[in-house]
């Protein structure tokens, strides 16, 4: 038990099942933990991309992969979890203009690999995404790439655990304008009903990343996301707007 708690040994699914039964863990959490146990003999998948992961970003990838609920607000760009390869490639090239094509493609592959998080069979996280209407109208990479990107958003929004809403320009000043883009990550509950990890806010800045987990800090971002969510279009209206804009890019 000491070796398990100290992270000095890998876990077997059978051991996890036994402990979850003893501790009275709910069935969905037990299943999720058994799935994670199968991965404890290997390092995180992202280690194979260690040469292109920005310093400290592996922390975010690990937290993102362990989260049970992600609330995301983006005011400038489509979130990485929902980007197409073409859209991601344009952004990465702009961000790393001095990198060669091989490294650009490695970075694109890393971004795409992260997206298996929302399509995995075992306990995919609930994903709530609020997007400013303005970023949908920003033709990143040109009309063809934007048409494909917006069509991909529509497809993703049809997943049962993914909700995408658009904050219309008519909303005017809302809390997202003041806060900037951010992620709120919440984690699975233990058998006693407490979160396995404290909720964490992540914001990626131009020169560095910010992680916040103090209750008052998280509460402020949760309130901001609530305001953004309340001022956004509902799910169906958002999907309709995104579809219409995808069509306009295709025609243009």
C-alpha positions in Angstrom: 0.0 0.0 0.0 2.9 2.4 0.8 4.5 1.7 -2.6 1.2 2.4 -4.3 0.5 5.6 -2.4 4.1 6.8 -3.0 3.8 6.2 -6.8 6.6 3.6 -6.7 4.7 0.8 -8.4 2.2 0.4 -11.1 -1.4 -0.6 -10.5 -3.4 -3.6 -11.8 -7.0 -3.2 -12.8 -7.9 -6.0 -10.4 -6.3 -4.1 -7.5 -8.2 -1.0 -8.3 -11.5 -2.9 -8.5 -10.8 -4.5 -5.1 -10.0 -1.2 -3.4 -12.9 0.7 -5.0 -15.2 -2.1 -3.7 -13.8 -1.7 -0.2 -14.0 2.1 -0.3 -17.5 2.1 -1.8 -16.6 4.1 -4.9 -19.4 4.5 -7.4 -19.4 2.3 -10.6 -18.5 5.1 -13.0 -15.5 6.2 -10.9 -14.4 2.6 -10.5 -14.5 2.1 -14.3 -12.5 5.3 -14.9 -9.9 4.4 -12.4 -9.5 0.9 -13.8 -8.9 2.4 -17.2 -6.3 4.7 -15.8 -4.6 1.8 -14.0 -3.9 0.1 -17.3 -1.8 3.2 -18.2 0.3 3.3 -15.1 3.0 1.0 -16.5 3.8 3.6 -19.1 4.6 7.3 -19.1 2.0 9.7 -20.3 1.5 9.5 -24.1 2.7 13.1 -24.4 6.3 12.2 -23.4 6.9 11.0 -27.0 6.4 14.7 -28.0 8.8 16.0 -25.3 10.9 17.8 -27.9 8.1 20.1 -28.9 6.1 20.5 -25.6 6.7 24.0 -24.2 8.3 24.1 -20.8 5.6 23.4 -18.2 2.9 22.5 -20.7 3.1 18.8 -19.8 1.5 19.8 -16.5 -1.5 21.2 -18.3 -1.8 18.1 -20.5 -1.7 15.8 -17.5 -4.4 17.9 -15.7 -6.5 18.1 -18.8 -6.4 14.3 -19.3 -7.4 13.7 -15.7 -10.3 16.2 -15.6 -13.9 15.1 -15.5 -15.3 18.5 -16.5 -13.8 21.3 -18.6 -15.3 24.8 -18.9 -13.5 26.8 -21.6 -13.9 30.4 -22.7 -12.1 31.6 -25.8 -12.3 35.1 -27.2 -9.5 34.9 -29.9 -9.0 31.4 -31.3 -10.8 28.0 -31.4 -9.6 25.9 -28.4 -6.9 23.4 -29.2 -9.2 20.5 -28.3 -11.5 21.5 -31.2 -9.0 22.6 -33.8 -8.6 20.9 -37.2 -5.1 20.1 -38.4 -5.2 22.8 -41.0 -6.4 25.5 -38.5 -3.8 24.4 -35.9 -1.0 24.4 -38.5 -1.7 28.0 -39.5 -1.6 29.1 -35.8 1.5 27.1 -35.0 3.4 28.4 -38.0 2.6 32.0 -37.0 3.6 31.3 -33.4 6.9 29.6 -34.3 8.0 31.3 -37.6 11.6 30.2 -37.1 10.8 26.4 -36.8 11.3 24.1 -39.8 8.4 22.1 -41.3 9.3 18.9 -39.5 8.9 20.5 -36.1 5.8 22.3 -37.2 4.2 19.0 -38.1 5.3 17.5 -34.8 3.6 20.3 -32.9 0.4 19.8 -35.0 0.5 16.1 -34.3 0.7 16.8 -30.5 -2.3 19.1 -30.7 -4.3 16.5 -32.6 -3.3 13.8 -30.2 -4.7 15.8 -27.3 -8.1 15.6 -29.0 -8.6 11.9 -28.3 -9.5 13.1 -24.8 -13.0 14.0 -26.0 -13.5 10.9 -28.2 -12.2 8.3 -25.8 -14.6 5.5 -24.8 -13.8 5.5 -21.1 -15.1 8.4 -19.1 -14.7 11.3 -21.6 -14.9 14.6 -19.8 -17.9 16.9 -20.1 -16.8 19.8 -22.2 -18.6 23.2 -22.1 -17.1 25.8 -24.5 -18.1 29.4 -24.9 -16.7 31.1 -28.1 -16.9 34.8 -28.9 -18.7 35.3 -32.2 -15.8 37.5 -33.4 -13.3 34.6 -33.5 -15.7 32.7 -35.8 -15.6 35.7 -38.2 -11.8 35.9 -38.2 -10.6 34.0 -41.3 -7.6 32.2 -39.9 -5.9 30.6 -42.9 -8.5 31.7 -45.4 -12.0 30.7 -46.3 -11.4 27.0 -47.1 -9.7 26.3 -43.7 -12.3 28.3 -41.8 -15.1 26.4 -43.5 -13.6 23.1 -42.5 -12.9 24.3 -39.0 -16.5 25.5 -38.4 -17.9 22.3 -39.9 -15.7 20.4 -37.4 -17.2 22.5 -34.5 -20.7 21.5 -35.6 -19.7 17.9 -35.6 -18.1 18.1 -32.2 -21.2 19.9 -30.8 -23.2 16.8 -31.6 -21.3 14.6 -29.1 -23.4 14.0 -26.0 -20.8 15.3 -23.6 -19.8 18.4 -25.6 -21.7 21.7 -25.5 -20.6 24.7 -27.6 -22.2 28.1 -27.3 -21.4 31.3 -29.1 -21.4 34.7 -27.3 -22.9 37.1 -29.8 -21.4 40.4 -30.5 -24.6 42.0 -29.3 -23.8 40.8 -25.8 -21.4 43.8 -25.5 -19.2 43.9 -22.4 -19.3 40.6 -20.6 -16.9 39.1 -18.0 -14.9 37.2 -20.7 -13.8 40.5 -22.2 -12.3 41.4 -18.9 -10.9 38.1 -17.9 -9.4 36.9 -21.3 -9.5 33.3 -22.3 -9.3 30.5 -19.7 -10.0 26.9 -18.8 -11.6 25.6 -15.6 -10.8 22.0 -14.9 -12.7 19.9 -12.4 -11.8 16.4 -11.4 -13.6 13.1 -10.5 -15.0 12.6 -7.1 -13.6 10.1 -4.6 -15.6 7.5 -2.8 -16.3 10.0 0.0 -17.8 12.5 -2.5 -14.9 14.9 -2.4 -13.0 16.0 -5.5 -9.8 13.9 -6.2 -8.0 17.2 -7.0 -9.0 20.8 -6.4 -10.6 22.7 -9.3 -7.9 24.5 -11.3 -8.0 27.5 -13.6 -5.5 27.6 -16.5 -4.8 30.6 -18.7 -2.0 30.5 -21.4 -0.3 33.8 -21.8 1.9 35.1 -24.6 5.0 34.7 -22.4 3.9 32.1 -19.8 1.1 30.0 -18.3 -1.0 30.7 -15.2 -2.4 28.1 -12.9 -4.8 29.1 -10.1 -6.4 26.7 -7.5 -7.1 28.9 -4.5 -10.9 28.7 -3.8 -11.5 32.4 -4.1 -9.6 32.6 -7.4 -11.5 29.6 -8.8 -14.8 31.0 -7.6 -14.2 34.3 -9.4 -13.5 32.5 -12.7 -16.5 30.3 -12.2 -18.6 33.4 -11.7 -17.1 34.9 -14.9 -17.9 31.7 -16.9 -21.4 31.7 -15.5 -21.9 35.3 -16.8 -20.4 34.4 -20.2 -22.6 31.2 -20.4 -25.8 33.2 -19.5 -25.1 35.8 -22.2 -24.4 33.2 -24.9 -26.8 31.8 -27.5 -28.3 28.4 -26.6 -26.9 25.2 -28.0 -29.2 24.9 -31.0 -28.9 28.6 -31.9 -25.1 28.4 -31.6 -24.9 25.3 -33.8 -27.1 27.0 -36.4 -25.0 30.2 -36.5 -21.8 28.2 -36.8 -23.3 26.1 -39.6 -24.4 29.3 -41.5 -21.0 30.8 -41.2 -19.3 27.6 -42.4 -21.6 27.8 -45.4 -20.7 31.5 -46.1 -17.0 30.6 -46.0 -17.6 27.8 -48.5 -19.5 30.1 -50.8 -16.9 32.9 -50.4 
